[in-house]
Amino acid sequence: MQLDTDFVRSQFPAFCEPSLEGQAFFENAGGSYTCGAVIDRLMRYYKQRKVQPYGPYEASRLAGAEMDEARSRLAAILGVATDEVSFGPSTTQNTYVLAQAFRQWMKEGDAIVVTDQDHEANSGPWRRLAEAGIEVREWRIDPESGLLRLEDLESLLDERVRLVCFPHCSNVVGAINPVVEITAAAHAAGAFVCVDGVSYAPHGLPDVGGMGPDIYLFSAYKTYGPHQGIMVIRRELGQLLPNQAHYFNADALYKRFTPAGPNHAQVAASAGMADYLDALAAHHGIEGEAGARGQGVHDLIRAREVALLQPVLDAVKDRNLVRLLGPAEAEARAPTVALVLNRPGGEAAAELAAHGIMAGGGDFYAQRPLGAMGVDLEKGVLRLSFVHYTSQAEVDKLLNVLDEIL
Ligand SMILES: Cc1ncc(COP(=O)(O)O)c(C=O)c1O
């Protein structure tokens, strides 16, 4: 079965928006288009239910019910319990809160492992634990390939390590890391894991429960939803870490790591992400429980993206004056393709913009991995990122324009 791209695009108002006509969107890793179901729910919330939720009157009851629905439906797709899912303003803010909890829980002499493949959001907040006497060990990428090797992690693990932080997929290397194997190695050494799934989740929500990490983070605004960070924190760890919320909210697992009042409307609208995935499942005849439907949609999306991606990689991998970061095989990576050029990535992105291609240039807050791979941070990279709603015609257009400007 193949993904029906016309149906997919019919679910995104951006594709009928006159001001975006003729613009091929290749900066999805920065933030995706929002699906109609999320926009509709957001509008409905603001128009009909913009009151304090969980009160005894109808508008308030509906507001609270929609917020609960968002958590329970996303949790079911992710394969975890409803109260193991919580929201925060962004993934970066979520990691800062979590790092504060670890800072209080860990003892001097304990250690954590961070990578130099991560976006700064899953790196800097953890590295700052050094200020509290925590030893920070760096799991380093191979400078040529940009890949993390499991054997290198194993040599960093011992009984002092409490936490291993790594990305499911880097936002510049694009390689998909083996979360199951890495998590198993960390758990065997007695450490928890925190996975940054921000660059992976838009390519199909994963079965977090089945994969086994203790923390899994992603950003709804890059996954067809509103501007929110979503956290899965498994119960054992969530109850062990000190509560970061008001003291009287400590018993509710999903409140413990959200110190501020949540953005009610956006939490409620996040249920639209589940509506969208369910609509994809129904349209393609994918049946079963929410988790099974989610995995079916995940596989459908991945297959489509892999097919679209390989010709892009083939077109850039052996080109003079272009260095492709990360794997050249589509199966091994997400369609987030960073290219090192002989000029600033931003300059190339501006040339693409003149041809109706929306892409970005710079360091994308991934200075550590780019620096470790020897990329000149002044120039940065040109990044071309797409998702399953990208059409063949848009990819063809990109390839034609790349031929002209590279
Ligand atoms: C891989 C990765 N992790 C984390 C983040 C930070 O997400 P947020 O903007 O929600 O803080 C980004 C944002 O670009 C990202 O690409």
The ligand as a Gaussian input file, in Angstrom:
#p B3LYP/6-31G(d) Opt

LIG

0 1
 C       16.656000      17.833000      17.178000
 C       16.058000      18.992000      17.895000
 N       15.959000      18.944000      19.214000
 C       15.410000      19.935000      19.936000
 C       14.969000      21.078000      19.313000
 C       14.387000      22.163000      20.162000
 O       13.004000      22.136000      20.106000
 P       12.146000      23.342000      20.694000
 O       12.171000      24.413000      19.641000
 O       10.791000      22.756000      20.899000
 O       12.787000      23.786000      21.934000
 C       15.057000      21.199000      17.935000
 C       14.599000      22.428000      17.263000
 O       14.975000      22.744000      16.180000
 C       15.617000      20.127000      17.197000
 O       15.737000      20.182000      15.867000

